[in-house]
Amino acid sequence: MTGVVDFESGKGHRDENFPVASLLIRRDLRAPVLAFYRFARAADDVADHATAPAEDKLAELAGLEAGLRGEAGGDPKGAALRAVLEERGLSSEHALDLLVAFRRDVTKRRYADWAELMDYCRYSAAPVGRFVLAVHGEGPALWPANDALCAALQVVNHLQDCAKDYRALDRVYLPLDALAARGVGVEALAEDRASPALREVITGLAQRTNALLDRSRPFAGEISSWRLALEVGVIQALAESLSTRLMRHDPLSARVHHRPAETVGLALRGGFGVALRRLRRAAGGQPSLRGHQG
């Protein structure tokens, strides 16, 4: 295989579980966000290709990094992101961090415990939110809340796709110690329906995800941009709903997701909640946790 085009899945930003560069993002900031997404999508398609040899995947990821670094022969998608970063005066650190996770996807198929999974999320999920914050002029003070929300989104995705990841890629993100504690082997993910023991594992991981979402709940209120704050409020509401749903429904026997009408309703609720809190704060003359006035 030669070139990222051989790996393309055909997925776009509108196919993701959570909003990417939605209309809530300022028009002038959508271009860098979408450039970052296209870079991440290209790398994700490489890492998740079902049949390509590992050495081919690693070579493709190296090409993306070369393009990002401006090296000769680098992949055009990496070069395109580099051009946007240079134009905006933004760092490439977050894109480089993503590549750490995608290389890990190629070479690592099991995670021993929750701490190991959180370390993966530090590279696979947190850099996306950190980049969006940087585009909006926000600094590292918001990283802890961002990282909690991004990790929660990643784990929700892992739980939704736990059967598909195992069947298609022999990749298991459910921590092995959590499976072992319930006497469950990874082969249980190949079944049409989760056993009671596997359901307990998934429920326990969803509960840990809820704890991450508890930590990220103040996040929207700390963001300067009211439009980005609304976006984060929407994402928080969607994630909380899905995490709770995963405690009640079996992702092996049915797709655990939101119907379009549910998505709209949750988005409105999440965005409205953020807007209301900011209006109350402004009316009361109270600064946000970071001293900004929306």
N, C-alpha and C positions, 0 to 999 in steps of 0.2 A: 504494500500500500504506500502511496506517495501523496503527501499533502493532507491537511486537515479535512478537505472536502470529502475524502473517502470515509471519514468517520462521522459526518454530519447526521444528526438524528432527525432534523427537520423541525425540532421544537423551537419555539420563539418565546419572547418574554410574556406573551399573553397565555401561554400554556402552563405557567408556573402556579403552584398552590397559593402563593401570596403575591400581592401587587409588586410589580417591577416598573419603576418610572411611570407611575400612574399620572393622571391629569392633576393630581394634587401637587406633584412636583413642578416647580416653576419651569416655564418653557425653556429659558436659557440654560437651565441645569440638566435638562433631559438628555442632551447629547452626550456628556461625559458618563452619565449613569448607564445609558444604553451601550456605549462603547465598552464599558467595564463588563456589562452583562454579556455582550457578544464574545468577549474574550473568555469569560468564565464558562459560557455555554460551549465554546469550541473545546476547551480543556476537559469539560465534563463529558462531552460526547466521546472524546478520545479514551478517557479512563473507563467509561462504561460500555465500550464496544464489546459485544459478547464473544467475538471470535478472533480478534486481532491478537497476535502474540505480544507478550509483555514488552519485549525489546522494541517492537514497532511503536507501541504506545509511548514508551519512555522517549523514543526518538522524536515523536511528534510533539510531546510536551517540551522537550529541549528546544525544538524549533520555535514554539510559542515564546519561550523565555528569551531566545536569541532575538526575536523580533522586538520584544519588549525592551530589551537592552540596547537595541539599535545595532546589532551585530550583522555582518554580511550573511546573506542566505537565510535570515530569520523569517518566520511565518508572517504573512501580511496582517493577520488579525492581531498579532502582538505588536507589529509596527504601527497599526492604526491606533491602538490604545496608547502607545508611546507618544504619538503625535498629539493626541487629545490631552494627555497629561502635561506635556511640555507647554502646550498652548495655555493651559489653565494654571500652570505652576504647581502641579500636584505631584506627589511622590508615587513611585512605582511599588512601594513596600507592600501595599495591600494585595496587589496582583501577584507579586512574588510569593507572598504567604499562601495565596490560593493554590499555587502550583505545588507547594509542599503537600497539601492535602490530596491533590489529584495524583501525585506520584505515589502517595501512600495508598490510594485506592487501587493502583496497579499492583503493588507489591504486598499489601497487607489485607488479609481476608477475615481476621478475627480480632476482637477487642476483649482484653482480659477482664476489665472492670469499668466502673463508671468514670473513674479518673482518667483512664486511657481514652475513653470515648470523648470526654470533655476536652482533652488535649487535641483530639482530632477536630472537634468543633471549633477550637481556637483558630485553626487554619482553614477549615472548610466553610465556615459560616461567619464568624466574627469579622473577617476582613471586608465582607460585602457591606455590612452596616458601617464599619469604620470608614470605608471609602465614601459612602453617601454622606456621612457626617462631615468629612473633609471637604467635599464638594460644596456643602452649605456653610463652610467656614467654622465648623465646630471643632473643638480640640479634644485631647485625650481624657479630659475630665468626665466625658460621657461614655467612655469605653466600657466600664464595668456594667452599666445598665444595658448598653448595646449588646455586649457579649452574652449576657444572660438571655436576652430576647432571641438573638440569633442562634444560640445553642438550642433553645427550646424549639425554634422552628425546624432546626436540623433533626432533632430527635423525633419530633412529630412526623417528619418525612420518613425517617428510618422505620418508625413503627407502622406507618401506613403501608410501606413497601417491603416489609420484612420478608414476606414470602417471595415476592418477585426478585429481590436482591439475591436470595439464596438459590432460587431455581435457575435464574438466568446467569448469575455471575459467581455463585458459590461464595458470596460475600455476606457476612453476618455482623451487623452492628450491635445486636443485643449482647450486652456483656456476658461473657462466658460464666462468670461467677454467679450472676443472677439466674442463669439457666441451670447451673449445677445445683444451686441451693434448692431448686424445685425438682431436681432429678430429671431435667429435660435435656435431651441432646439436640444439636442443631438440625438433625434430620427431621425433627418434628415440624420444621418450617415447610417441608415438602407436602404435608398433609392438606386435604381440602378444608379442614376445619381445625382450629386450635383446640388442643386438649385443655381440660380444666387447669392443669399445672402451667401450661404455656400461657393461658389467659391470665393467671396470677402474675407471671413474669411481666407481661405487657402492661397489666394494670399498675404494677409497682413502678415500672419505668415511666408511665404516664403521670403517676403521682410525683415522681422526682422532677418531671418536666413542669408540673404545676408549681413546684417550688421555685424553679427558674423564672417562671412567669410572675410569681409574687415579687421577685427581686426586680423584674423589669417594669413593673406596673407604674412606678413614678417617672419612667423614662420620658414619655411624651411631654410631661410638664416641665422638664428641664431643658427642652430644645428651644432655641431662639426663634427659628422660622415656624410661624403658625401653620404653614402648609405642610411642612415635614412633620410637625407634631401631630397633625390630623392623620397623616399617613401611618405614623407609628401607632396611633390609637386604633386605627382600623386593623392593622396587623396584629396588635395585641389581642383585640377582641376575637379575631378569627382563630388565632393560635389557642387561646383559652378554650374556645368552643371545641376545637378538634381534639385537644388533649383530654378534655372531659369525655368526649364521645369515644375515644379510644379505650377508656376505662369501662365502657358499656357494650362495645361492639367488637366483633372478631374481624381483624383485618385479613385473616386467611380465607374466610368464607364470603366476605363482601368488601367492596371498596368503601372505606370510611372517609367520607368527604362531605362537602356542603353542596346542596342543590343551589342553582343560581339565585333563586328567591331568598334562600337562607343567607347566602353570601351578601346580598344587597342589604338585608335587614341587619346583619351583624356589623357590616361596614358602617351603616348609618348610625347604629348604636355606639360603636366605638368612636367614630369621628365626632358625634354629637357630645358624647361625654367629655372628650378633650376640649371641645369648643366651650362648653358650659363652664368647665373649671377655669379656663383662661379668662373668660368674661367675668366670672366672679372675682378672680384675683385682681383683674384690672379695675373693676368697680370698687374694690376694697382698698386699692392702692398697695396691694401686697406684692412684693417681688417673687419671682419663681425661685426655686432652689439655687439657681445660678445667677440670680439678679437680672434676668432678662424680662422684657415686657412683650413677648409674643409678636 
